[in-house]
């Protein structure tokens, strides 16, 4: 079955400062958010400033692959 060509897609945002500090990216100490974006309006990777509960501050969260 082919993938759907929906305009809105679900994405995962991950803390960029936690990723730099941790060697293993599959660690449980990485802050992640799940959200949606419009593929036509935002074709590039999304970056938002969100609160990281492991860093205890607002950091940049970038889009990762599923």
N, C-alpha and C positions, 0 to 999 in steps of 0.2 A: 504494500500500500504506500502511496506517495505521501510525502510530508505536506501538511496544509500550508497554504499561502496566505494565512491570516495577516491582517495589518498589525494587530496588537499581539505582541509576543511576551511571554513571561521570561524575566531575566533574574539573575542572582548578582547582588552587589556584595563585594568582599572588601574588608578593611585592608588598605595598602600598607599601612605601617606595621600591622601584625604579620603580614606575609614576609616583610623584609627581616623581621626579627626571628622568625621561626624557620628552621631548616626544612622540616616536613610540612608540606602544604596541606596535608590531610588532617592536621591537628584539630582538636576540638576547641582550642583557644582562639579561633579566628571568628571575628564578628561578621555575620552575614545577614543580608536583608533580601527578601523576595519582593519584586515589584513588576510592573508591566511598562512597556514603552511602545510607541508607535513607530513601526519600521520605516514608514515613508518620511516622517518628520525628523527622525533621529537615526540615520543609517550608520553612524559611527558608534563607537563604544561609549556608554553613558558613565559619567562620574558625578557623584553627588556627595555633599558633605553631610555625614550622619554621625550619630553618637556611637562610639565603640565601648561596649561594656567591659572589655578587657584592658583597654588603654585608659579608660575613665576620662575621655575627652572626645571632642568632635574631630573626626579625621575624614580624609577623602576615601570614599568607597567606590571602587571601580567594578565594571561589569566583567564577569568571568564566563567561560564556556560551561555548559552543563555536562 
